[in-house]
Amino acid sequence: MVTKGTRATAAVTDTATAKAGASTKQRPYPPHPAKPLLRKRLFLCPEVAGTVAAGSWQIRKIPVPCFNFTSTRAATAPIMRLFAPGPKAVCSSYQYSMAAQSVFVKRILLSLLLLLLLLPALQAKFEWVQMAPLQGAYHEVPHPEFSKEGLLAGTYQPSLEQYLEDRLGFRNWLIRFRNQLSLSWLGIARSSDLLVGKDLVLFQPGTVAAAQGQDFIGEEEIAYRVRRIRAVQEALAQRGVPFLFVMAPNKPRYQPETLPNDYQRPPTDRTNSAVFMREMKKQRVNLLDAAQLFKLWKDTTSHPLFPKGGTHWSGYGASLVADTLFARIEQVGKFDLINFRRHGPLAVSGDTIRFTDGDLNGAMNLIFPYPHYPTTAYPVVTFDSLRAGQKRPNLLIIGDSFNWAFMQFAPYLQTLFAPESRFWGLDRTIFVYDKEYAKEGHELSQLDFQKEIESRGFLLMLMTEHNLPNHSLLDQLYNLYYPLSAAGQARVQQIQQQLEALPQMQQRIWEQEHNGSHTLLDSLHEAALARYDRELLRPTP
């Protein structure tokens, strides 16, 4: 124990204590002479105990694991080391200060959390930040009208919830943020109609299924449908309307190497496209297989024939097909179209994407731009004036969205064909030849179907393979020129009676008639018609 003394005495005593308690030399740390100790009590951490009073020191040798000394070999040290420069014990005032800071930080965090929760509501109310609208098929739900009946039936609450959800503040940005994280980190598109392949190449699942034969309808069914196409072609030829069927290429079939590993499949011929092409050649249907052309051009093309972020042929690919397509139309129709030529191609930056070359990535709604191919080519097409002997025929197109390339990337259809020409979508929507998807304003059911067909100078049917099972317009064309005779109607009635007599059908028919429904009978009539038609168009041996 060391009592009150001079600085020299304290130094000697401290040195003696260090020699007695440790095997290594310890440098003494006396208090600074210019700052005498005040009479107060120090509250140290639990590992340190000691009381310092002005004029007298009470020092004990105690373990001090809470301090980081220069030498770790000394198991003990005098309490006087507390006054040395370096780490110091935590006093009660410091602990109080830390506690106060902790409370302050918690309050700040709570305030930020509450503000974060309130911001969407404030944005929805005042719209301080103008946000770009989402692309794709997004339709806001109107405000539901409150009614007691709707409240009790439980229909008002979901409608109101959807209404508020559609108008949530920062909703568009949050959707883009979620989509960006999903694509950048996981390589997954948030849309159910998008599939992300290698190098972020985009596909539609339906086109992948068609290329791999997952929607194969069978060789017999395809042969039957091709016979109907052949019959329509003959009926149109008798009325002076040439016919041409064009098979557009399918992106997954063209570049299967870019599909995700989970979607890689060995090639197969049991697909609708392969069997349709084989049967059409066999039945001598006027045909242009653009998918085969793409396959031939794949190894020699200098620019992508399919865009990275689109499902249709690229602007460059469409320009290559246009040369062959319109030459084939001239050959089948036996007329001369206006001459045109391509210049270039003009290679532009991948950030400048036109029309359908970005029809898939646009609907992804990302924060950052989608990474297209480094360069995309758009040739410049020029058209000559109409010369003597040339004509602009009245062209009717029946098909899918692959036809838009000949109106958007260059005005092929607007320039080569008559202004009264029309494009009928597979959903029976009527469009004029314009790059802005301009509708005519009439429904197909409102028009004279036969007159619309026979007033044309050429009928072009162009579609890709995943739309081949859609044959409603083809059936309407066939029924127009091959109506049922009296004998045929009797045969259809006989087949329908046979179907109704099946044991599994009788109970269902009785139940529907009891409920006042006739959907099953209508379905059986359609089945009888289809069976009779297949008997009628059965190929002769």
C-alpha positions as CSV (number, residue, x, y, z in Angstrom):
1,M,0.0,0.0,0.0
2,V,1.4,3.4,-1.0
3,T,0.5,6.5,1.1
4,K,0.8,10.2,0.4
5,G,4.2,11.4,-0.7
6,T,6.2,13.4,-3.1
7,R,6.5,12.7,-6.8
8,A,9.9,11.1,-6.5
9,T,8.7,8.8,-3.7
10,A,5.7,7.7,-5.8
11,A,8.0,7.0,-8.7
12,V,10.3,4.9,-6.6
13,T,7.5,3.0,-5.0
14,D,5.9,2.4,-8.4
15,T,9.1,1.0,-9.8
16,A,9.6,-1.3,-6.8
17,T,6.1,-2.6,-7.1
18,A,6.5,-3.3,-10.8
19,K,9.7,-5.2,-10.2
20,A,8.1,-7.3,-7.5
21,G,5.0,-8.1,-9.4
22,A,6.2,-8.8,-13.0
23,S,9.1,-10.4,-14.7
24,T,9.4,-7.7,-17.3
25,K,10.2,-4.0,-17.0
26,Q,7.2,-1.6,-16.7
27,R,7.5,2.1,-17.4
28,P,5.9,4.1,-14.5
29,Y,3.1,6.5,-15.4
30,P,2.8,9.1,-12.6
31,P,0.1,11.7,-12.7
32,H,0.9,15.0,-14.5
33,P,2.4,17.5,-12.0
34,A,0.6,20.5,-13.5
35,K,-2.8,18.9,-13.0
36,P,-3.3,17.9,-9.4
37,L,-5.9,15.3,-8.7
38,L,-9.3,16.5,-7.6
39,R,-11.0,14.9,-4.7
40,K,-13.7,12.8,-6.3
41,R,-14.7,9.2,-6.7
42,L,-14.2,7.4,-10.0
43,F,-16.7,4.8,-11.1
44,L,-14.8,2.4,-13.3
45,C,-15.7,-0.6,-15.4
46,P,-16.4,-3.8,-13.5
47,E,-13.0,-5.2,-14.2
48,V,-11.3,-2.3,-12.5
49,A,-11.6,-1.3,-8.8
50,G,-10.0,1.6,-7.1
51,T,-10.5,4.8,-5.3
52,V,-8.5,7.9,-5.9
53,A,-8.6,10.7,-3.4
54,A,-6.8,14.1,-3.4
55,G,-3.7,13.8,-1.2
56,S,-3.7,10.0,-0.9
57,W,-3.7,7.1,-3.4
58,Q,-5.1,3.7,-2.6
59,I,-3.7,1.3,-5.2
60,R,-4.3,-2.4,-5.5
61,K,-2.8,-4.8,-8.0
62,I,-5.8,-6.2,-10.0
63,P,-6.3,-7.9,-13.3
64,V,-7.1,-5.4,-16.1
65,P,-8.2,-7.4,-19.2
66,C,-10.4,-4.4,-20.3
67,F,-7.3,-2.4,-21.2
68,N,-4.9,-2.8,-24.0
69,F,-1.4,-2.4,-22.6
70,T,1.8,-2.3,-24.6
71,S,3.1,-5.5,-23.0
72,T,0.7,-8.4,-22.4
73,R,3.1,-10.4,-20.3
74,A,2.3,-8.5,-17.1
75,A,-0.7,-10.1,-15.5
76,T,-1.3,-7.2,-13.2
77,A,-0.7,-3.5,-13.2
78,P,-1.0,-0.6,-10.7
79,I,-4.1,1.5,-10.8
80,M,-1.8,4.5,-11.6
81,R,-1.8,3.3,-15.3
82,L,-5.3,4.7,-15.5
83,F,-3.8,8.2,-15.6
84,A,-1.4,7.4,-18.5
85,P,-2.0,8.6,-22.1
86,G,-4.0,6.0,-24.1
87,P,-7.2,4.0,-23.4
88,K,-9.1,5.3,-20.4
89,A,-11.9,3.9,-18.3
90,V,-15.5,4.7,-19.1
91,C,-16.9,7.1,-16.6
92,S,-20.5,7.4,-15.7
93,S,-21.0,10.7,-17.6
94,Y,-19.7,9.0,-20.8
95,Q,-22.1,6.1,-20.3
96,Y,-25.0,8.6,-19.8
97,S,-23.9,10.4,-23.0
98,M,-23.9,7.2,-25.0
99,A,-27.3,6.3,-23.7
100,A,-28.7,9.7,-24.7
101,Q,-27.2,9.4,-28.2
102,S,-28.7,5.9,-28.5
103,V,-32.2,7.3,-27.7
104,F,-31.7,10.1,-30.1
105,V,-30.6,7.7,-32.9
106,K,-33.6,5.5,-32.3
107,R,-35.9,8.5,-32.5
108,I,-34.4,9.6,-35.8
109,L,-34.7,6.1,-37.2
110,L,-38.4,5.9,-36.1
111,S,-39.1,9.2,-37.6
112,L,-37.5,8.1,-40.9
113,L,-39.6,4.9,-40.9
114,L,-42.8,6.8,-40.3
115,L,-41.9,9.3,-43.1
116,L,-41.1,6.3,-45.4
117,L,-44.6,4.9,-44.7
118,L,-46.3,8.2,-45.3
119,L,-44.4,9.2,-48.5
120,P,-46.5,6.9,-50.8
121,A,-49.7,8.4,-49.5
122,L,-48.4,11.9,-49.8
123,Q,-47.2,11.3,-53.4
124,A,-50.6,9.7,-54.3
125,K,-52.4,12.8,-52.9
126,F,-50.2,15.7,-54.2
127,E,-48.1,14.0,-57.0
128,W,-45.0,16.0,-56.2
129,V,-42.8,13.8,-58.4
130,Q,-43.9,13.2,-62.0
131,M,-43.2,9.6,-62.9
132,A,-43.1,8.0,-66.4
133,P,-46.0,5.6,-67.0
134,L,-45.5,1.9,-67.2
135,Q,-45.3,0.2,-70.6
136,G,-47.4,-2.8,-71.5
137,A,-51.0,-3.8,-70.8
138,Y,-51.6,-1.8,-67.6
139,H,-55.2,-0.7,-67.0
140,E,-56.1,1.4,-64.0
141,V,-59.3,0.3,-62.2
142,P,-61.9,3.1,-61.9
143,H,-63.2,4.1,-58.5
144,P,-65.9,1.6,-57.4
145,E,-69.3,3.0,-56.5
146,F,-70.3,2.3,-52.9
147,S,-73.4,0.3,-52.4
148,K,-74.8,-1.7,-49.5
149,E,-75.3,-4.7,-51.8
150,G,-71.7,-4.6,-53.0
151,L,-70.5,-4.2,-49.4
152,L,-72.5,-7.2,-48.2
153,A,-71.6,-9.3,-51.2
154,G,-67.9,-8.6,-50.7
155,T,-67.3,-7.1,-54.2
156,Y,-66.8,-3.5,-53.1
157,Q,-63.8,-4.1,-50.9
158,P,-61.6,-5.9,-53.5
159,S,-62.5,-3.2,-56.1
160,L,-61.5,-0.4,-53.7
161,E,-58.3,-2.2,-52.7
162,Q,-57.3,-2.6,-56.4
163,Y,-58.2,1.1,-57.0
164,L,-56.0,2.3,-54.2
165,E,-53.2,-0.1,-55.2
166,D,-53.2,1.2,-58.8
167,R,-52.8,4.8,-57.4
168,L,-50.2,4.1,-54.7
169,G,-47.5,6.8,-54.6
170,F,-44.2,5.8,-56.3
171,R,-45.9,2.6,-57.6
172,N,-44.3,2.8,-61.0
173,W,-40.8,3.4,-59.6
174,L,-41.2,0.6,-57.1
175,I,-42.3,-1.8,-59.9
176,R,-39.3,-0.8,-62.0
177,F,-37.0,-1.2,-59.1
178,R,-38.3,-4.7,-58.4
179,N,-38.0,-5.7,-62.1
180,Q,-34.5,-4.3,-62.3
181,L,-33.3,-6.3,-59.2
182,S,-34.9,-9.5,-60.6
183,L,-33.2,-9.2,-64.0
184,S,-29.8,-8.0,-62.8
185,W,-29.4,-10.4,-59.9
186,L,-31.4,-13.4,-60.8
187,G,-31.7,-13.2,-64.6
188,I,-35.5,-13.6,-64.3
189,A,-38.2,-11.4,-65.9
190,R,-41.1,-10.5,-63.6
191,S,-43.6,-10.9,-66.5
192,S,-45.1,-14.3,-67.0
193,D,-44.9,-13.8,-70.8
194,L,-41.2,-13.3,-70.9
195,L,-38.3,-15.8,-70.7
196,V,-34.7,-14.6,-70.2
197,G,-32.1,-16.6,-72.1
198,K,-28.4,-16.4,-72.3
199,D,-26.8,-13.0,-72.5
200,L,-30.2,-11.6,-71.5
201,V,-31.8,-12.5,-74.9
202,L,-35.6,-12.4,-74.5
203,F,-38.2,-14.9,-75.7
204,Q,-41.9,-15.6,-75.3
205,P,-42.7,-18.9,-73.7
206,G,-45.3,-19.6,-76.4
207,T,-42.8,-19.4,-79.2
208,V,-40.4,-21.7,-77.3
209,A,-43.2,-24.3,-76.8
210,A,-44.0,-24.1,-80.6
211,A,-40.4,-24.6,-81.6
212,Q,-40.1,-27.6,-79.4
213,G,-43.3,-29.2,-80.5
214,Q,-45.1,-28.9,-77.2
215,D,-48.3,-27.6,-79.0
216,F,-48.2,-30.2,-81.7
217,I,-51.7,-30.9,-83.0
218,G,-50.9,-34.1,-84.8
219,E,-50.0,-35.0,-88.4
220,E,-53.6,-36.1,-89.3
221,E,-55.1,-32.8,-88.1
222,I,-52.4,-30.8,-89.9
223,A,-53.0,-32.7,-93.1
224,Y,-56.7,-32.0,-92.8
225,R,-56.2,-28.3,-92.3
226,V,-53.8,-28.1,-95.3
227,R,-56.4,-29.7,-97.5
228,R,-58.8,-27.0,-96.5
229,I,-56.1,-24.3,-97.3
230,R,-55.7,-26.0,-100.7
231,A,-59.4,-26.0,-101.3
232,V,-59.6,-22.2,-100.4
233,Q,-56.7,-21.5,-102.8
234,E,-58.6,-23.2,-105.6
235,A,-61.8,-21.4,-104.8
236,L,-60.1,-18.0,-104.8
237,A,-58.2,-18.8,-108.0
238,Q,-61.6,-19.4,-109.8
239,R,-62.6,-15.9,-108.7
240,G,-59.4,-14.2,-109.8
241,V,-57.9,-13.7,-106.3
242,P,-54.3,-15.2,-106.1
243,F,-53.3,-16.7,-102.7
244,L,-49.9,-17.0,-101.0
245,F,-49.1,-18.5,-97.6
246,V,-45.9,-17.2,-95.9
247,M,-44.4,-19.0,-92.8
248,A,-42.6,-16.4,-90.7
249,P,-39.5,-17.5,-88.8
250,N,-39.6,-18.3,-85.0
251,K,-36.9,-16.8,-82.8
252,P,-36.4,-19.9,-80.6
253,R,-36.2,-22.1,-83.6
254,Y,-33.7,-19.7,-85.3
255,Q,-31.4,-19.4,-82.3
256,P,-31.9,-22.2,-79.9
257,E,-28.4,-21.8,-78.6
258,T,-29.4,-18.7,-76.7
259,L,-32.2,-20.4,-74.8
260,P,-31.8,-21.0,-71.0
261,N,-30.1,-24.3,-70.1
262,D,-33.4,-25.5,-68.6
263,Y,-35.1,-25.0,-72.0
264,Q,-32.5,-26.7,-74.2
265,R,-34.1,-29.6,-76.1
266,P,-32.8,-31.8,-79.0
267,P,-34.2,-30.8,-82.4
268,T,-37.4,-32.6,-83.4
269,D,-39.6,-32.8,-86.6
270,R,-42.8,-33.3,-84.7
271,T,-43.7,-29.7,-84.7
272,N,-46.6,-27.8,-86.4
273,S,-44.2,-25.8,-88.5
274,A,-42.3,-28.8,-89.9
275,V,-45.5,-30.9,-90.7
276,F,-47.4,-27.9,-92.2
277,M,-44.5,-27.1,-94.5
278,R,-44.2,-30.7,-95.6
279,E,-48.0,-31.0,-96.2
280,M,-48.2,-27.7,-98.1
281,K,-45.5,-28.7,-100.5
282,K,-47.3,-32.0,-100.9
283,Q,-50.7,-30.4,-101.6
284,R,-49.1,-27.7,-103.9
285,V,-50.1,-24.7,-101.8
286,N,-48.5,-21.5,-102.9
287,L,-45.9,-21.1,-100.2
288,L,-42.9,-19.0,-99.1
289,D,-41.0,-20.5,-96.2
290,A,-39.3,-17.4,-94.7
291,A,-38.1,-19.5,-91.7
292,Q,-36.0,-21.6,-94.1
293,L,-34.6,-18.4,-95.6
294,F,-33.5,-17.3,-92.2
295,K,-31.8,-20.6,-91.6
296,L,-29.9,-20.2,-94.8
297,W,-28.8,-16.6,-94.0
298,K,-27.8,-17.2,-90.4
299,D,-24.2,-18.1,-91.0
300,T,-23.6,-15.3,-93.6
301,T,-25.6,-12.3,-92.3
302,S,-23.6,-9.3,-91.1
303,H,-26.3,-8.1,-88.7
304,P,-28.8,-9.8,-86.4
305,L,-31.9,-11.1,-88.1
306,F,-33.7,-11.2,-84.8
307,P,-33.3,-8.4,-82.2
308,K,-32.1,-9.2,-78.7
309,G,-35.1,-7.6,-77.0
310,G,-37.8,-8.4,-79.5
311,T,-39.8,-11.5,-80.7
312,H,-40.3,-10.4,-84.4
313,W,-37.8,-10.3,-87.2
314,S,-35.5,-7.3,-87.0
315,G,-35.7,-4.3,-89.3
316,Y,-32.7,-5.7,-91.1
317,G,-34.2,-9.2,-91.3
318,A,-37.5,-7.8,-92.6
319,S,-35.7,-5.9,-95.3
320,L,-34.1,-9.1,-96.6
321,V,-37.4,-11.0,-96.6
322,A,-39.1,-8.1,-98.4
323,D,-37.0,-8.6,-101.5
324,T,-38.1,-12.3,-101.7
325,L,-41.6,-11.8,-100.5
326,F,-42.7,-9.1,-103.0
327,A,-41.0,-10.9,-105.8
328,R,-43.0,-14.0,-104.9
329,I,-46.2,-12.0,-104.9
330,E,-45.4,-10.7,-108.4
331,Q,-44.8,-14.3,-109.5
332,V,-48.0,-15.7,-108.1
333,G,-50.2,-12.6,-109.0
334,K,-48.6,-12.2,-112.4
335,F,-48.3,-8.4,-112.1
336,D,-45.4,-5.9,-111.7
337,L,-45.0,-3.9,-108.5
338,I,-43.2,-0.6,-108.0
339,N,-39.5,-1.0,-107.9
340,F,-37.6,-0.4,-104.7
341,R,-34.0,-0.8,-103.5
342,R,-32.1,-0.9,-100.2
343,H,-29.2,1.4,-99.4
344,G,-26.7,0.7,-96.6
345,P,-27.3,-0.9,-94.3
346,L,-27.0,2.0,-91.9
347,A,-25.6,0.7,-88.7
348,V,-26.7,2.7,-85.7
349,S,-26.1,2.5,-81.9
350,G,-27.8,-0.3,-79.9
351,D,-29.5,2.4,-77.9
352,T,-31.5,3.6,-80.9
353,I,-34.1,0.8,-81.3
354,R,-37.0,1.2,-83.6
355,F,-40.5,-0.3,-83.5
356,T,-40.8,-4.0,-82.8
357,D,-37.1,-4.5,-82.3
358,G,-37.7,-3.7,-78.6
359,D,-41.3,-5.0,-78.2
360,L,-40.3,-7.4,-75.4
361,N,-37.8,-5.4,-73.4
362,G,-40.1,-2.3,-73.3
363,A,-42.7,-4.2,-71.3
364,M,-40.1,-5.2,-68.7
365,N,-40.2,-1.7,-67.2
366,L,-36.7,-1.4,-65.9
367,I,-34.8,1.5,-64.2
368,F,-31.8,1.2,-66.4
369,P,-31.9,0.8,-70.2
370,Y,-32.0,-2.8,-71.5
371,P,-28.6,-3.9,-73.0
372,H,-29.4,-4.4,-76.7
373,Y,-26.8,-5.7,-79.2
374,P,-24.0,-3.1,-79.7
375,T,-25.2,-2.2,-83.1
376,T,-28.5,-2.6,-85.0
377,A,-28.8,-2.1,-88.7
378,Y,-31.7,-0.3,-90.4
379,P,-31.3,-0.1,-94.2
380,V,-32.7,2.9,-96.1
381,V,-35.3,1.9,-98.6
382,T,-36.3,4.1,-101.6
383,F,-39.2,3.5,-104.0
384,D,-39.4,4.5,-107.6
385,S,-42.4,6.1,-109.2
386,L,-45.2,4.0,-110.7
387,R,-44.3,3.3,-114.3
388,A,-46.4,2.1,-117.3
389,G,-47.3,-1.5,-116.9
390,Q,-47.0,-1.5,-113.1
391,K,-49.9,-1.6,-110.7
392,R,-50.7,-1.2,-107.0
393,P,-53.0,-4.2,-106.4
394,N,-55.6,-4.3,-103.6
395,L,-53.9,-6.6,-101.0
396,L,-55.7,-8.3,-98.1
397,I,-53.4,-9.7,-95.4
398,I,-54.6,-12.2,-92.9
399,G,-52.0,-12.9,-90.2
400,D,-50.2,-12.0,-87.0
401,S,-48.0,-9.1,-85.9
402,F,-45.0,-10.1,-88.1
403,N,-46.7,-8.1,-90.9
404,W,-46.1,-4.8,-89.1
405,A,-42.5,-4.8,-90.1
406,F,-43.5,-4.1,-93.7
407,M,-45.3,-0.9,-92.6
408,Q,-43.0,0.4,-89.9
409,F,-39.3,-0.1,-90.8
410,A,-40.1,1.0,-94.4
411,P,-43.5,1.8,-96.1
412,Y,-43.6,-1.3,-98.3
413,L,-47.3,-2.0,-98.0
414,Q,-48.3,1.7,-98.0
415,T,-46.3,2.3,-101.3
416,L,-46.6,-1.0,-103.2
417,F,-50.4,-1.6,-102.8
418,A,-53.6,0.3,-103.2
419,P,-54.9,2.6,-100.4
420,E,-58.0,0.4,-99.9
421,S,-55.8,-2.6,-98.9
422,R,-56.3,-3.9,-95.4
423,F,-54.7,-6.1,-92.7
424,W,-56.9,-8.5,-90.8
425,G,-55.4,-9.7,-87.5
426,L,-56.1,-13.2,-86.3
427,D,-58.3,-11.6,-83.6
428,R,-60.5,-10.2,-86.4
429,T,-59.3,-6.6,-85.9
430,I,-59.1,-4.6,-89.1
431,F,-56.2,-2.3,-89.7
432,V,-55.2,0.1,-92.4
433,Y,-51.7,0.1,-93.7
434,D,-50.0,2.5,-91.3
435,K,-47.1,2.2,-88.9
436,E,-49.1,3.5,-86.0
437,Y,-51.5,0.5,-85.7
438,A,-54.4,2.5,-87.1
439,K,-57.7,0.6,-87.0
440,E,-60.2,1.0,-89.8
441,G,-63.1,1.4,-87.4
442,H,-65.3,-1.5,-88.5
443,E,-65.8,-4.9,-87.0
444,L,-65.4,-7.8,-89.4
445,S,-68.8,-9.1,-88.4
446,Q,-70.3,-5.8,-89.8
447,L,-68.9,-6.3,-93.3
448,D,-69.9,-8.4,-96.2
449,F,-67.4,-11.1,-95.8
450,Q,-67.7,-12.5,-99.4
451,K,-67.5,-9.1,-101.0
452,E,-64.5,-8.2,-98.9
453,I,-62.6,-11.3,-100.1
454,E,-63.6,-11.2,-103.8
455,S,-62.9,-7.5,-104.2
456,R,-59.2,-8.0,-103.5
457,G,-56.5,-8.4,-106.0
458,F,-54.4,-10.6,-103.8
459,L,-54.8,-12.6,-100.6
460,L,-51.7,-13.0,-98.4
461,M,-51.7,-15.2,-95.3
462,L,-48.6,-14.6,-93.2
463,M,-48.0,-15.9,-89.7
464,T,-45.4,-17.6,-87.5
465,E,-45.7,-21.2,-86.2
466,H,-47.1,-20.6,-82.8
467,N,-50.2,-19.1,-84.4
468,L,-50.8,-22.0,-86.8
469,P,-53.4,-23.6,-84.5
470,N,-55.5,-20.4,-84.8
471,H,-57.7,-21.3,-87.9
472,S,-61.0,-19.5,-87.3
473,L,-60.6,-17.2,-90.3
474,L,-59.5,-20.1,-92.5
475,D,-62.6,-22.0,-91.4
476,Q,-64.8,-19.1,-92.3
477,L,-63.2,-18.9,-95.7
478,Y,-63.7,-22.6,-96.3
479,N,-67.3,-22.5,-95.2
480,L,-67.9,-19.5,-97.5
481,Y,-67.0,-21.5,-100.6
482,Y,-67.9,-25.0,-99.5
483,P,-71.3,-24.8,-97.7
484,L,-73.0,-28.0,-96.6
485,S,-75.4,-29.6,-99.1
486,A,-78.6,-31.3,-98.1
487,A,-76.9,-34.7,-98.0
488,G,-74.1,-33.2,-96.0
489,Q,-76.5,-31.8,-93.4
490,A,-78.2,-35.2,-93.1
491,R,-74.8,-36.9,-92.6
492,V,-73.9,-34.3,-89.9
493,Q,-77.2,-35.0,-88.1
494,Q,-76.5,-38.7,-88.2
495,I,-73.1,-38.3,-86.7
496,Q,-74.5,-36.0,-84.0
497,Q,-77.1,-38.6,-83.0
498,Q,-74.3,-41.2,-82.7
499,L,-72.4,-38.9,-80.4
500,E,-75.5,-38.2,-78.3
501,A,-76.1,-42.0,-77.9
502,L,-72.8,-42.5,-76.1
503,P,-73.5,-43.5,-72.5
504,Q,-71.1,-40.9,-71.1
505,M,-73.0,-38.2,-73.0
506,Q,-76.6,-39.0,-72.2
507,Q,-76.4,-38.1,-68.5
508,R,-74.6,-34.8,-69.2
509,I,-77.1,-33.9,-71.9
510,W,-80.0,-34.6,-69.5
511,E,-78.5,-32.5,-66.8
512,Q,-77.9,-29.5,-69.1
513,E,-81.4,-29.7,-70.6
514,H,-82.8,-29.8,-67.1
515,N,-80.8,-26.6,-66.3
516,G,-81.8,-24.9,-69.5
517,S,-78.4,-25.1,-71.1
518,H,-77.5,-26.4,-74.6
519,T,-73.8,-25.9,-74.7
520,L,-73.1,-29.6,-74.8
521,L,-75.4,-30.1,-77.8
522,D,-73.8,-27.2,-79.6
523,S,-70.4,-28.7,-78.9
524,L,-71.6,-32.1,-80.2
525,H,-72.9,-30.4,-83.4
526,E,-69.5,-28.8,-83.9
527,A,-67.8,-32.1,-83.4
528,A,-70.2,-33.8,-85.9
529,L,-69.4,-31.1,-88.4
530,A,-65.7,-31.6,-88.0
531,R,-66.0,-35.3,-88.3
532,Y,-68.0,-35.0,-91.5
533,D,-65.6,-32.5,-92.9
534,R,-62.7,-34.9,-92.3
535,E,-64.6,-37.7,-94.0
536,L,-65.3,-35.4,-97.0
537,L,-61.6,-34.2,-97.2
538,R,-60.1,-37.6,-96.5
539,P,-57.3,-38.1,-99.1
540,T,-58.0,-40.7,-101.7
541,P,-55.7,-43.8,-101.6
